[in-house]
């Protein structure tokens, strides 16, 4: 199987443009070594650590390794619900009915007007 066959359209465009993870990683390494240069009144160059850039690179690295959670972190939780087989069969019927209604809606363009009321006990 070709590697491009398993990529999303967005990922394919990134690869075609030459944007790779390796290039991003190299840029982060470069950022971690960033320096600023200041000229004095005699034209002498003075270099110092570019702390804001280096800090940003360190933060990006820590997020990539999982040591810091990203701001938009979404945690997936699995909740197991135990129900009887009869209740499960009824829910499967509901899903099949809703699917049939959705298919009919696509072809007819008309809604049924039904309202589903669910109560948790």
C-alpha positions in Angstrom: 0.0 0.0 0.0 1.3 3.4 -0.9 1.9 5.8 2.0 -0.1 8.6 0.3 -3.2 6.3 0.2 -3.6 6.3 4.0 -3.2 10.1 4.3 -6.1 12.5 4.7 -6.5 15.2 1.9 -5.0 17.8 4.2 -2.0 15.6 5.0 -1.5 14.9 1.3 -1.3 18.6 0.5 1.2 19.1 3.3 3.4 16.4 2.0 3.1 17.8 -1.6 4.1 21.2 -0.3 7.2 19.7 1.4 5.9 20.3 5.0 7.0 17.3 7.1 7.2 16.6 10.8 11.0 16.3 10.5 11.2 19.9 9.2 9.0 21.1 12.1 11.2 19.2 14.6 14.4 20.8 13.1 12.8 24.2 13.4 12.0 23.6 17.1 15.7 22.6 17.6 16.8 25.8 15.9 14.4 27.8 18.0 15.9 26.3 21.2 19.3 27.7 20.2 17.9 31.1 19.2 20.0 34.2 20.0 19.5 38.0 19.6 22.1 40.4 18.4 22.4 44.0 19.5 24.8 46.5 17.9 26.5 48.9 20.3 27.3 52.5 19.4 30.6 51.5 18.0 29.1 48.8 15.7 30.1 45.9 17.9 27.8 42.9 17.9 26.6 41.5 21.2 24.7 38.2 21.2 22.5 37.0 24.0 20.0 34.1 24.5 16.6 34.8 22.9 14.7 33.6 25.9 11.1 34.2 24.6 11.8 32.1 21.5 13.7 29.4 23.4 10.9 29.2 26.0 8.3 28.9 23.2 10.3 26.0 21.6 10.7 24.3 25.0 6.9 24.6 25.6 6.2 23.1 22.1 8.6 20.2 22.8 7.0 19.5 26.2 3.5 19.5 24.6 4.7 17.1 21.9 6.1 14.7 24.5 3.0 14.9 26.7 4.7 16.5 29.7 2.3 19.5 29.2 -1.2 19.0 28.0 -2.2 21.3 25.1 -4.7 24.1 25.9 -7.4 22.5 23.8 -6.9 19.1 25.3 -9.9 16.8 25.0 -10.0 13.8 27.3 -11.9 10.8 26.0 -13.6 8.8 28.8 -15.3 5.4 28.3 -18.5 4.9 30.3 -19.9 1.4 30.4 -23.7 1.2 30.7 -25.3 -2.1 31.6 -28.7 -2.7 30.2 -30.9 -5.7 29.6 -30.9 -7.4 26.2 -34.5 -6.5 25.7 -33.7 -2.8 26.3 -30.8 -3.1 24.0 -32.9 -4.7 21.2 -35.4 -1.8 21.6 -32.6 0.7 21.2 -31.4 -1.0 18.1 -34.9 -0.8 16.7 -34.9 3.0 17.4 -31.6 3.4 15.6 -32.8 1.5 12.6 -36.0 3.6 12.5 -34.1 6.8 12.8 -31.7 5.7 10.0 -34.7 4.9 7.8 -36.2 8.3 8.5 -32.9 10.0 7.7 -32.7 8.2 4.4 -36.3 9.1 3.6 -35.6 12.7 4.6 -32.8 12.9 2.1 -35.1 11.8 -0.8 -38.3 13.5 0.2 -37.0 16.6 2.0 -39.9 16.4 4.4 -39.5 15.8 8.2 -41.9 13.5 10.0 -42.6 16.0 12.9 -41.9 13.3 15.5 -40.3 14.3 18.8 -38.2 11.9 20.7 -38.5 12.2 24.5 -35.9 10.3 26.4 -35.9 9.9 30.1 -33.0 8.4 32.2 -34.1 6.6 35.3 
